[in-house]
Amino acid sequence: MEHLEVFVDTVRAGSFSSVARRRGVAVSSIARQIDALEEELKASLFTRSTRALRPTDAGELLFRRAIQILSDLADARSEVNSFESAVAGVLRVSCLPTFGRKYVVPCLANLFESHPRLSVELDLTERIADPTTERIDLAIRFGDLPDSALISTKLADQCYVLCAAPAYLKRHGPLDEVEQLKQHRLIDKRRSQSVLGWREILCEERLQHGQCVFEADDFDAQRQLAVAGCGIVRLPDWVVGHDVGTGALVQMQPAWLAAPKVSGIHLVRALPRPSARLKVFVDALTKFVGRPASWQSAMLGSEHRAARASL
């Protein structure tokens, strides 16, 4: 396209030197671009002499077409830039169902009120969506990210925690030793091959010591059963943090269990330049989650209350 622009400038200026001065390049650079265009089209575009540079018949035809092509391209660029700079159109987002319900959906009401031309398609899924191959503007991913060409921004930290309802712990006692698993009821991830739940911290033999009373591949279903006092659950802090903060769940950290590993919640996209609608969504979600994240603040508040109560 640059060759075409140089050609149009050259026809209008009537010389290579004038175009070269305006563009700040050598005359030979302009001549090479015209030569390349002639080679590509297999036609002579100028009649050249020491006194004048005039377009041939083929050059005149190309000039008329090129004017229209460049004008249409400028209009298209203007429309695209206007579209991308406006908070309008469809934004496609993918994330885990529980995170979508707890954090994405609640932040949308104010967003829609501020930007009435914006709409959102939210894919609530357990699978790992790929913004490169799918029609997705943003994927929210959890844990450590593999190396890739995708562009990511960390939204918040996350870690997995053990917790249970106070009434459950009163009935079944503590979990200070691994052997005490025999007297406890466990709530776990449904798929047996998953390492997102108890299997990440217990071998299969130890896992069998406890009675698994409920398995589900939905985090919120596991959380609800834990709040109801049905067992001990291992879930991300963003799932249970607010329940810990209110006292509905008690966080457990047995001495035999390693401290929770901190990983991240990442906003992942394929395009290097985010659209205006993506920017406002990310800003709204970041504000709703908070810095530090609301679940972390809730759990920290619970720790402070517990410390004061023990004084």
Secondary structure, DSSP 4 states (H G I P E B T S, - for coil): -HHHHHHHHHHHHSSHHHHHHHHTS-HHHHHHHHHHHHHHHTS--EEE-SS-EEE-HHHHHHHHHHHHHHHHHHHHHHHHHHHHHSS-EEEEEEE-HHHIIIIIGGGHHHHHHH-TTEEEEEEE-SS---TTTSS-SEEEEESPPPS-S-EEEEEEEE-EEEEE-HHHHHHH----SGGGGGG-EEEEESSTT--SSGGGTS-HHHHTTSEEEEEES-HHHHHHHHHTTS-EEEEEHHHHHHHHHHTSSEEE--TTSPPPPPEEEEEEES-SS--HHHHHHHHHHHHHHTTTTHHHHHHHHHHHHHHHHH-
